[in-house]
Amino acid sequence: MNKIKKLFTEHPHSIGETYFEHLICAAGYGLRMIVAGIAAIIHSVFPFLFETTASDLAKEINGDVDSRKDEAVIQEQTELLD
């Protein structure tokens, strides 16, 4: 059982999250990516619609991921100093 639990928790813990925190965040990214994909498909047929939606969402997700990485590094450094 412990090996199975480790499969689900090792990565989230490595970035300073619980399994459920990681689940919510990753699912949110996935949903935003789906929305961006649908907007891009609609835009491909109707170029006057959703002109920047997909790229805006991609930039937003990328910025959020970078910010979360920075927070995880700061948290790790703080724990090392304590």
Long-range contacts (C-beta under 8 A, 24 or more apart in sequence): 15-68, 15-69, 15-72, 16-71, 16-72, 16-75, 16-76, 25-68, 29-61, 29-64, 29-65, 32-57, 32-60, 32-61, 33-57, 33-61
